[in-house]
């Protein structure tokens, strides 16, 4: 899968304290990429848009 055009952003649900950050690329057609911001060249999880929306809706917001 070609993720070279992915525009990564820090997830609004990430905990910036302690470096526990997840980056999300949701600008690609048909897929949403998720990676660890501490390892930008590491593995990427790929979700379909509907699966990603379901996941985000199920994760409670923590402030």
NORSUL-V342175 format. One record per helix or strand of 3 or more residues. SS is the DSSP state (a for helix, b for strand). FROM is the first residue (numbers start at 1). TO is the last residue. Records with the same first field share a line. If there is no record, write none. Layout:
# NORSUL-V342175
SS=FROM-TO + FROM-TO
This chain:
# NORSUL-V342175
a=17-19 + 37-39 + 49-58
b=22-25 + 32-36 + 45-47
